Amino acid sequence: PSPDLAALAEAFGARGRRITTLGDLEQLPDFLKCEDGPILIDVAINGDVVNPVGAHIARGLARSGT
């Protein structure tokens, strides 16, 4: 579990959106079209979803011993 940073942003008067599913991510462009002022997008990371770019970077770091 992690804190809902989008809710915290809204408590301070900003606009916030929490992304926890791919469906939430697909709705993000519509959310961004009509926003003025500060916004915070809180993206929850799921360890079961592997980003191909991130996996490539991790392999490179592993080979370099970093």
N, C-alpha and C positions, 0 to 999 in steps of 0.2 A: 504493500500500500504506500501511496505517496500523497502529499497534500495537494489539494485542488488549487493550484496557483491562479487559475482563471477566476475562480470565485473570490480569491483574495484581491485580485486586480479590480474586480467589480465592486468590492467593498470599499475600495479607495476611489471609486468614480471612473475608472477606466473600463473599457470593454474587454471581456475575456472569453476565450473559447478553449475548452479542454478536448483534446483529440485522443480517443482511446481505441478507436476502430478505424478500419479503412473507409467505412461509410462516413464517419465524421470527417475524415480527410477530404473525401470527395465533395463535401458540402462547404469546405473552406473558401473556395473562390467566391461564392455568393456572399458569404459573411464579410469578406474583405472589400467587395464592391461598394458597400453602402456605409463604410465606417469613416468617421471623422474623429480626430483626436487619438490619444494613445490606446493601443491595444496590446494584449498579451496573449500569445498562443502557447498553451501548455500541452506538449506532446508527450504522452506516456510511452515509454519504451517497453516493448514486449520482447523478451529474450527468445521466444519461439519464432519470431520473424527475423530472418537474416537478410540484411541489405547486401546485395552483391558487391557494391563498392566497399562497404565496411569490411566484408569478409576478405576482399583482395588486400586491403590495407593491413588487416590483422595478419595475413599470411606473410606479407613483406616484413612486418615488424618481427614476426617470429623467426624468420630467416636471418634477420640482421642481429638478433639477440637483444633487441630493445625491449 
